[in-house]
Structures are given as structure tokens and as C-alpha cells.
Amino acid sequence: MNVAIIGSGLTGTLAAIYLKKSNADTNVILFEKSADKTLRGIPYSHQLEYQPLNVNTKGMTLFDDNPLHFFNWWKQNHTRYPEFKNIVPKEGDFVQRNIYGDYLTETFENMNQSVSKPVKIVNGEVIDILETGNSDYKIQLADGGIFEADKVLFALGNFPPSDPTFVRTSAIADDPAYISHPWLDNAIDDLPKDASVLFVGAGLTMVDLSVSLKKRGATGKFYVVSRRGLLPRPHAETAPYTLKCVDKKYDTALELFRAIRKEAKEAVSNGIDWRSVIDAIRPYTQTLWLNLPEHEKRRFLSHIRPYWDVLRHRMPQESFRQISGLQESGQMELLAGRICNIKRTSADNLEVTICPRNQTELVKINVSRIINCTGPQSDYRKLNTPLVTNLLNKGWFTTDEQSLGLKTDIKGAIIDTAGNSNRKFYTAGPPCKGTLWECTALRDIRSQLNQLIPVIAN
Ligand SMILES: Cc1cc2nc3c(=O)[nH]c(=O)nc-3n(C[C@H](O)[C@H](O)[C@H](O)COP(=O)(O)OP(=O)(O)OC[C@H]3O[C@@H](n4cnc5c(N)ncnc54)[C@H](O)[C@@H]3O)c2cc1C
């Protein structure tokens, strides 16, 4: 059996490892379009000064049955990294993401050296899948290469953010002062030290970039604007907690959110950290999401998601300390609102007008760069990616009702426009967000692959 895995980020690489463990005879080909992302993907190949994992070493093992696998690797290998040579590794460490990339690559390579039929890695962009007339497929690459496969796992991951409305309605899109793709390795390389920067979006990407700029000696002002002006909350130690609110089925997203908030408040009044309640929801999140009617999922995304995201996707304490320091010194200013106009006033100045949330008076700020940190584009119909466009056009891919990814069943079998899932096309990780909601972090990818790989391997 030939299995093609398209994308060699965390999901594709881990899928290859699990596949070979499950059935060593399977021929696996792993395709990756960006050579520098091979066996790493987007998050774990960056080389920023500051880019910690947002989960500690305990939570970043590649194997459910070996919870200390990453921690033990870190203990054995930290001396290879000059800045961490003299530390005493702890399970609660938030290791740099590019170091995690080394762990992922080495774990794959160790596996691949030990099997009789190693996984073949092909660097090239897959642009289409063709039917052969038999029960298999031809995988077509941009350089003309063709490979055969019986089953295909699309591990396409996160796509760069889309341009917000203000970009499409102003002349900023092609202006070099506008950085549309924040995860490019050189995204902030040419910024003068005194550049004033506007970050659009206040999530973890903004945190990594602003702290990295500060570590490079940046002295310019950092403005951060997001719809509600909320920052991710800091991590803290959590304790196991038994949830009460999940015993019930909820008809509306608001009812569910209120029940969680009530339980968190009660927990706090009993001396329990609210994070223990949020973390205790993780095992139930997918079921809670699956049980919500589509119109309630939509309401969750419009009204509740910003509040949920800052509680769920937290930042390491060190990031919180750094961001608080930037705010206290006045270098960083957080604004709630939306950008309503951008005007270039000189060669190195953009005048940005912000409509603050719940206020009528407009705010004008002057910046020399704008960085789009609004999070991955998940509406596949808006992607300018040949593979996705071709498969949407054939009707072999279709998007989920909320345009959060691809339509799939709960295990990751891809459902086509006719509602069939018999094509032997599968996906895992971020493309499953519409189906499962909670599926982008390693912990969810591991559990998804643990269920999906036996289906693919047999
Ligand atoms: C900045 C950032 C930080 C994160 N930090 C954490 C963290 O600390 N902990 C955590 O658990 N999760 C984190 N996440 C969540 C993240 O979704 C997962 O950890 C994981 O990286 C997802 O891996 P992936 O392989 O699905 O996606 P990606 O890393 O996006 O990899 C997809 C790969 O597919 C390739 N590809 C796409 N299309 C094609 C094609 N047509 N042909 C060939 N190759 C193709 C891409 O080049 C890419 O290398 C983070 C996400 C981001 C964006």
C-alpha cells in the first residue's frame, strides 16, 4: 500500500511516524513544498529571538504512552544550545519552538533509520490529485513530478492570515510597510530599531514578535489593536478538576459559556485556579462543539470566541512578564477597536485612524510598519493555493458550514460535495477545525492520529 502524506509539519511528520509503527510494510511518501519546513512545519522552523512553545515540556510529548519523551530529550540535549547549556531542565519549561523542531526531526529520523522501508521525503508542492481509473491516485507536483498513492493524508496545516478589511479598502496591500505574513522568517528583519509598529491582532503571534523586537533593542512604540483589546492570559500551575457543567446538553452557546463561567467563579471562591476549570473542559470540547446546532456555532464564533481564546490559548509566564513590562514602560499600548482608515503621510509614516470600541471619538496614530497578526486563514475558498483550488473545483473537497476548514467526519475522512467519504482522503490537525473545533494543538493532533492511523494503515 502506498500512502501519500501532503505536508511535513508536525501533523504530517507525526502521522508518518505513527504509520510506520502501525504497519512497517506501508510505503509512505511525505511531500513538503518548503524545504526549510521539512519535518518541522511553520511554527517549529522559525528563528526568532523569542518564540516559546505555548505548552510546557510535559504537554509536548509526541507519544501518549510516553509522557516524558520530550522532557527526556530536552534533559539530554539542552547542553547543545549555548543559551540553555547551564540550566536545570524542568517539566514546566517552555522551550523555544525551533528547538522543538529539532526534537521532531530527530525523532522522525531515528524512526526512519530503524525501518526496512524508510519513509521517502519529496520536496515539492503538490498541486493536484488525479484519478487513474483504478482505485489509486496520481499525486501531481508543481515541477511535473507524478507519484502514485492508494490513500492520501492531507496534512496542510495553518495557512497565513488573510488581509483584514482595512487592507482591502486602502492602498496599503502592496505597501512595503505592511507585513501581511507574520510567520515568514524575515518578517521583521528590516525594521529600524526606532520604528513604531502597529500589530493588528493581540494573540500569541503578536506576543512573540513584539518581545523578539524588544530583544533586538527596539525603542519605537508598539501599538496593538484588536476588536476587544484582550490579551491571552498567563499560564499557571493547574490541578486536576472534575467538571460539573458538562453533564448537561446545551442548546445555545451562550448557555454553555455562562455555565462554564459560573463553575469557574465557584471554583475560584473555593480557592481553585480558574485555569483548572478551563483545562478540565479539554476532553469534552469536541463533543460540546459537535452537539451545538450550526447557528449556535456561528454565534459562538461571532460573540464568545474572543473571550474563550484568551482563556484557552494562554501565554507562558515569561511572555506575560515581558508584555507587562512593555505596557508599564509605555512602549506598548493596547487599543480595543477597528482600523477605519490608513493614509501615507510621508516616506516613513502611515497615519492610522482607529474607531475605538464603544466610543465615538476617533483615535489617530502614526506608525512606520503594520504587522498582520490576525491568525490563520481558514476559509479554504479564499486560499490562493493550487491544490486546494483544484480539489474544491472537482468537488473532492468542500468546506465545513462555518468555513473553519474542510468538511470531514469525526475521524478525519474527507467528505466531498456529494456527501461521500469513500475516496480514501484523510486529514488531521487544523483542517478539521470546523468538525472538531479543538484540534490544532499537539495534544489534539496526537489523539486524532491515534484514531485515524489504524484506519489508514489497514
Ligand atoms: C505560530 C504558531 C505557534 C504554535 N505553537 C504551538 C505550541 O506551542 N504548541 C502546540 O501544541 N501547538 C502550537 N501551534 C498549533 C499548531 O497548529 C500545531 O502545533 C502544529 O504546528 C500543526 O502542524 P501541521 O503540520 O498541521 O501544520 P503546519 O505546521 O502548518 O505544516 C503544514 C505543512 O504542509 C506544507 N504544505 C501545505 N500545502 C502543501 C502542498 N500543497 N504541497 C506540499 N506541502 C504542503 C506546508 O509547507 C507546511 O510545512 C502553533 C501554531 C502556530 C501558527
The ligand as a Gaussian input file, in Angstrom:
#p B3LYP/6-31G(d) Opt

LIG

0 1
 C        2.840000      30.405000      15.320000
 C        2.216000      29.146000      15.892000
 C        2.663000      28.622000      17.116000
 C        2.107000      27.453000      17.642000
 N        2.577000      26.959000      18.830000
 C        2.073000      25.798000      19.323000
 C        2.559000      25.208000      20.563000
 O        3.423000      25.760000      21.229000
 N        2.003000      24.047000      20.977000
 C        1.002000      23.416000      20.269000
 O        0.556000      22.346000      20.681000
 N        0.537000      23.950000      19.128000
 C        1.037000      25.114000      18.645000
 N        0.535000      25.639000      17.473000
 C       -0.591000      24.942000      16.817000
 C       -0.204000      24.218000      15.533000
 O       -1.395000      24.153000      14.771000
 C        0.303000      22.799000      15.722000
 O        1.189000      22.681000      16.795000
 C        1.037000      22.226000      14.503000
 O        2.122000      23.040000      14.180000
 C        0.194000      21.995000      13.310000
 O        1.021000      21.265000      12.421000
 P        0.635000      20.977000      10.941000
 O        1.629000      20.033000      10.421000
 O       -0.789000      20.564000      10.887000
 O        0.704000      22.388000      10.218000
 P        1.915000      23.260000       9.625000
 O        2.965000      23.455000      10.617000
 O        1.248000      24.462000       9.056000
 O        2.514000      22.360000       8.464000
 C        1.853000      22.129000       7.232000
 C        2.937000      21.858000       6.201000
 O        2.331000      21.477000       4.980000
 C        3.061000      22.021000       3.901000
 N        2.175000      22.060000       2.737000
 C        0.978000      22.708000       2.650000
 N        0.444000      22.527000       1.420000
 C        1.320000      21.762000       0.719000
 C        1.327000      21.261000      -0.626000
 N        0.324000      21.520000      -1.465000
 N        2.370000      20.505000      -1.028000
 C        3.395000      20.228000      -0.175000
 N        3.451000      20.719000       1.105000
 C        2.422000      21.452000       1.543000
 C        3.460000      23.402000       4.435000
 O        4.564000      23.929000       3.741000
 C        3.775000      23.094000       5.896000
 O        5.131000      22.806000       6.109000
 C        1.073000      26.789000      16.937000
 C        0.625000      27.333000      15.716000
 C        1.186000      28.484000      15.185000
 C        0.696000      29.003000      13.860000

